[in-house]
Structure formats: C-alpha cells, structure tokens
Amino acid sequence: MSQDIFNQRIARINNHAGYGKSEMATGEGTATSMFSSPSLSSSTPTARRNVKPMLLGAVLGMVVGTIAAGLENAAMPWGPGFEYNEMITIPTLLALCAGPVMAIAGSAMRGRFPSFFFFAAAYFPCVIAMALLELPLF
C-alpha cells in the first residue's frame, strides 16, 4: 500500500503538465500538494532585500570619493605630503573610474543581477559627489 502511494508521488513529480503545480494523488492515504501558494504578505521582502546593496554602495562610494578628494588636498592627512600618497593614488583612481563602468554594467544586467544594479546605482552618484566636494574634514 505504501509502495503504491510512493509510486503515485513519483509519477506526479515527473508530470510537468501543470505549469509547476502538481495534481493531488488519489487513492489511500492523505495527499498534499508539493507546491504551496505564496503568501500575500511576501511583497515587502523584495523591497527590503535591495536596501543592503544600496547602503553598501553608498558607504563605499562615500569612502572612495573622500579618499579621491583628499589626494590633491594638502589639508588632508593622505594629501600630497603623505609618504604613501603615490601608493594609494592608482587604486583610488581605479575605484573612482569603476563607478560609471559599474553603473552601465549594472543597468545592462539588471534582470540577472538585481543586487549589483542597486549597489552600482548607489555607488556611482556617491563616489562622484564626494570626489567633487571640497570637504575641510581636518
């Protein structure tokens, strides 16, 4: 008897004619659907899921933009008089130029990588805005 129910379940799994929904098994025992319907309150996690990449992009963009703004500013500790200024110039300029490249790539791959799109959408304006600001931080 349990062998028959098991075989019915395997046949139901192999039947893909229901567009992802399986038919209920008939016969002895209790049969349950393999796929549950989504709950109605699941519309908010997608909006919440995109907050983390946006915050990460904004914070990293602000950090890179601040470092880029201070490379030529003598008032900044990592400015022209800093002994490691030449060492941080190339990575900072690469990170600064990566903003528009990531924005274009993120918009092209938005359907496949939505988190990358939201990261790039926050990183690009933050890095450009912070690099253009003359902040007297120190």
Residue frames relative to the residue before (quaternion, step in Angstrom):
aa qw qx qy qz dx dy dz
M 1.0000 0.0000 0.0000 0.0000 0.00 0.00 0.00
S 0.6932 0.4432 -0.2926 0.4872 3.62 0.84 -0.85
Q 0.5876 0.5679 -0.3666 0.4447 3.58 1.14 -0.54
D 0.6484 0.5134 -0.3206 0.4618 3.60 1.02 -0.78
I 0.6514 0.4983 -0.3199 0.4744 3.61 0.94 -0.81
F 0.6345 0.5270 -0.3270 0.4612 3.58 1.01 -0.79
N 0.6691 0.4917 -0.2974 0.4713 3.58 0.93 -0.87
Q 0.6253 0.5223 -0.3401 0.4696 3.59 1.06 -0.67
R 0.6485 0.5082 -0.3204 0.4675 3.58 1.00 -0.75
I 0.6422 0.5036 -0.3265 0.4768 3.60 0.98 -0.78
A 0.6493 0.5015 -0.3214 0.4729 3.60 0.96 -0.80
R 0.6452 0.5129 -0.3193 0.4677 3.58 1.04 -0.72
I 0.6267 0.5228 -0.3325 0.4726 3.61 1.07 -0.71
N 0.7022 0.4733 -0.2673 0.4598 3.57 0.95 -0.86
N 0.6175 0.5270 -0.3489 0.4682 3.60 1.20 -0.34
H 0.0702 -0.8288 0.5551 -0.0072 3.58 -0.42 1.22
A 0.4020 0.7483 -0.4570 0.2638 3.59 1.17 0.35
G 0.6587 0.5539 -0.3097 0.4042 3.62 1.16 -0.30
Y 0.4727 -0.6921 0.4290 0.3369 3.63 1.22 0.37
G 0.7909 -0.3142 0.1572 0.5011 3.57 0.75 1.02
K 0.6821 0.4080 -0.2966 0.5295 3.61 1.20 -0.21
S 0.2895 -0.7728 0.5439 0.1525 3.51 -0.90 0.92
E 0.4986 -0.6330 0.4981 0.3203 3.51 -1.20 0.51
M 0.5255 -0.6232 0.4759 0.3302 3.53 -1.18 0.58
A 0.4679 -0.6702 0.4975 0.2904 3.53 -1.02 0.79
T 0.2375 -0.7507 0.5973 0.1529 3.55 -1.10 0.69
G 0.5618 0.5875 -0.4436 0.3776 3.50 -1.09 0.57
E 0.7637 -0.3606 0.2678 0.4637 3.51 -1.22 -0.46
G 0.7226 0.4123 -0.3222 0.4518 3.55 -1.18 0.50
T 0.4973 -0.6271 0.4999 0.3311 3.52 -1.30 0.16
A 0.1674 -0.7867 0.5899 0.0710 3.52 -0.83 0.97
T 0.1259 -0.7773 0.6131 0.0636 3.54 -1.00 0.81
S 0.5580 -0.5954 0.4564 0.3548 3.52 -1.20 0.48
M 0.4693 -0.6829 0.4803 0.2875 3.57 -1.01 0.75
F 0.7627 0.2997 -0.1615 0.5499 3.58 1.06 -0.66
S 0.2304 -0.7654 0.5833 0.1445 3.55 -0.85 0.92
S 0.5022 -0.6386 0.4833 0.3261 3.53 -1.12 0.59
P 0.5256 -0.6408 0.4439 0.3406 3.61 -1.00 0.70
S 0.4950 -0.6550 0.4795 0.3100 3.53 -1.06 0.70
L 0.5892 -0.6119 0.4066 0.3362 3.56 -1.18 0.53
S 0.6880 0.4907 -0.2911 0.4484 3.60 1.10 -0.53
S 0.5054 0.6701 -0.4229 0.3417 3.63 1.18 0.24
S 0.4497 0.7012 -0.4586 0.3093 3.62 1.16 0.27
T 0.6602 0.5342 -0.3203 0.4198 3.64 1.08 -0.48
P 0.6027 0.5755 -0.4135 0.3668 3.71 0.88 -0.50
T 0.6089 0.5417 -0.3838 0.4341 3.63 1.02 -0.51
A 0.6535 0.4840 -0.3212 0.4852 3.59 1.02 -0.69
R 0.6679 0.4909 -0.2972 0.4739 3.57 1.01 -0.76
R 0.6183 0.5720 -0.3431 0.4158 3.57 1.09 -0.67
N 0.6963 0.4821 -0.2731 0.4562 3.60 1.11 -0.61
V 0.5101 0.6571 -0.4255 0.3564 3.60 1.21 -0.13
K 0.6481 0.5478 -0.3294 0.4139 3.60 0.90 -0.85
P 0.6886 0.4482 -0.3164 0.4741 3.66 0.77 -0.81
M 0.6381 0.5237 -0.3399 0.4506 3.59 1.05 -0.67
L 0.6624 0.4886 -0.3115 0.4749 3.59 0.95 -0.80
L 0.6436 0.5153 -0.3189 0.4675 3.57 0.99 -0.81
G 0.6595 0.5023 -0.3022 0.4706 3.59 0.96 -0.83
A 0.6635 0.5033 -0.3107 0.4581 3.57 0.96 -0.82
V 0.6755 0.4852 -0.3033 0.4651 3.59 0.90 -0.87
L 0.6774 0.4736 -0.3034 0.4742 3.61 0.87 -0.87
G 0.6291 0.5299 -0.3330 0.4610 3.58 1.06 -0.70
M 0.6572 0.5012 -0.3106 0.4694 3.58 1.01 -0.77
V 0.6458 0.5130 -0.3227 0.4644 3.59 1.00 -0.79
V 0.6903 0.4678 -0.2844 0.4730 3.59 0.81 -0.97
G 0.6557 0.5111 -0.3156 0.4574 3.59 0.97 -0.78
T 0.6433 0.5091 -0.3217 0.4727 3.59 1.03 -0.73
I 0.6457 0.4972 -0.3199 0.4833 3.59 0.99 -0.79
A 0.6587 0.5052 -0.3141 0.4608 3.59 0.96 -0.82
A 0.6518 0.5069 -0.3206 0.4641 3.59 1.00 -0.73
G 0.7170 0.4650 -0.2545 0.4527 3.58 1.05 -0.68
L 0.4770 0.6879 -0.4453 0.3178 3.61 1.19 -0.12
E 0.7790 0.2924 -0.1550 0.5325 3.59 1.03 -0.72
N 0.5735 0.5801 -0.3754 0.4401 3.57 1.28 0.00
A 0.3735 -0.7617 0.4860 0.2102 3.59 -0.57 1.14
A 0.6070 0.5709 -0.3570 0.4220 3.60 1.19 -0.40
M 0.6225 0.5370 -0.3450 0.4528 3.59 1.17 -0.41
P 0.5611 -0.6275 0.4178 0.3419 3.60 -1.04 0.68
W 0.7301 0.3714 -0.2365 0.5226 3.61 1.10 -0.54
G 0.3395 0.7762 -0.4604 0.2652 3.56 1.25 0.49
P 0.8327 -0.2604 0.1594 0.4619 3.58 -1.26 -0.38
G 0.6973 0.4754 -0.2969 0.4469 3.65 1.01 -0.55
F 0.5145 0.6579 -0.4095 0.3671 3.59 1.27 -0.20
E 0.4946 -0.7032 0.4220 0.2875 3.57 -0.84 0.94
Y 0.7307 0.3814 -0.2365 0.5145 3.62 1.14 -0.49
N 0.2785 0.7957 -0.4980 0.2033 3.59 1.21 0.39
E 0.6727 0.4914 -0.3054 0.4613 3.59 0.89 -0.84
M 0.6518 0.5342 -0.3197 0.4330 3.56 1.07 -0.67
I 0.7401 0.3849 -0.2414 0.4958 3.61 1.03 -0.63
T 0.4821 0.6899 -0.4309 0.3256 3.60 1.24 -0.15
I 0.7030 0.4756 -0.2819 0.4474 3.61 0.74 -1.02
P 0.6896 0.4505 -0.3237 0.4656 3.70 0.75 -0.81
T 0.6427 0.5177 -0.3326 0.4564 3.58 1.04 -0.69
L 0.6707 0.4803 -0.3055 0.4755 3.59 0.93 -0.79
L 0.6130 0.5271 -0.3462 0.4760 3.60 1.11 -0.61
A 0.6664 0.4830 -0.3005 0.4820 3.58 0.98 -0.83
L 0.6256 0.5286 -0.3313 0.4684 3.58 1.12 -0.64
C 0.7033 0.4447 -0.2590 0.4904 3.60 0.96 -0.84
A 0.5822 0.5905 -0.3746 0.4147 3.59 1.19 -0.36
G 0.5144 0.6717 -0.4075 0.3437 3.60 1.19 -0.39
P 0.7323 0.3929 -0.2654 0.4889 3.63 0.66 -0.95
V 0.6147 0.5453 -0.3550 0.4459 3.59 1.06 -0.68
M 0.6736 0.4775 -0.2963 0.4800 3.59 0.95 -0.86
A 0.6261 0.5359 -0.3469 0.4477 3.60 1.03 -0.68
I 0.6705 0.4776 -0.2996 0.4823 3.59 0.95 -0.83
A 0.6765 0.4802 -0.2956 0.4736 3.59 0.92 -0.89
G 0.6533 0.5199 -0.3169 0.4501 3.59 1.00 -0.77
S 0.6686 0.4780 -0.3125 0.4763 3.58 1.01 -0.72
A 0.6446 0.5124 -0.3270 0.4637 3.59 1.10 -0.59
M 0.7713 0.3117 -0.1584 0.5318 3.59 1.08 -0.73
R 0.2218 0.8317 -0.4888 0.1418 3.59 1.15 0.52
G 0.6741 0.5072 -0.3041 0.4426 3.59 0.92 -0.80
R 0.7273 0.4350 -0.2433 0.4718 3.55 1.00 -0.77
F 0.7943 0.1330 -0.0527 0.5905 3.59 1.04 -0.80
P 0.0815 -0.8418 0.5307 0.0548 3.62 0.30 1.15
S 0.6197 0.5445 -0.3595 0.4361 3.61 1.02 -0.61
F 0.6379 0.5167 -0.3219 0.4717 3.58 1.03 -0.74
F 0.6172 0.5438 -0.3413 0.4548 3.56 1.05 -0.74
F 0.6999 0.4577 -0.2818 0.4703 3.59 0.84 -0.92
F 0.5954 0.5408 -0.3602 0.4725 3.61 1.12 -0.60
A 0.7056 0.4621 -0.2681 0.4657 3.58 0.81 -1.00
A 0.6305 0.5411 -0.3322 0.4464 3.58 1.08 -0.71
A 0.6977 0.4172 -0.2746 0.5135 3.61 1.12 -0.51
Y 0.6406 0.5532 -0.3273 0.4200 3.61 1.03 -0.77
F 0.6772 0.5445 -0.3057 0.3892 3.57 0.78 -1.03
P 0.7325 0.3941 -0.2883 0.4744 3.67 0.62 -0.87
C 0.6335 0.5370 -0.3445 0.4378 3.60 1.05 -0.67
V 0.6792 0.4823 -0.3077 0.4597 3.60 0.87 -0.85
I 0.6635 0.4872 -0.3139 0.4732 3.60 0.98 -0.75
A 0.6688 0.5047 -0.3085 0.4504 3.60 0.89 -0.88
M 0.6924 0.4648 -0.2909 0.4690 3.58 0.90 -0.84
A 0.6388 0.5162 -0.3379 0.4597 3.61 1.06 -0.62
L 0.6952 0.4707 -0.2796 0.4658 3.59 1.06 -0.63
L 0.6054 0.5562 -0.3600 0.4410 3.59 1.18 -0.37
E 0.2690 -0.7190 0.6161 0.1763 3.53 -1.11 0.72
L 0.0194 -0.8442 0.5350 -0.0270 3.54 0.05 1.26
P 0.2368 -0.7551 0.5889 0.1639 3.62 -0.73 0.95
L 0.0108 -0.8461 0.5325 -0.0209 3.58 0.43 1.21
F 0.8103 0.1975 -0.0914 0.5441 3.59 0.96 -0.75
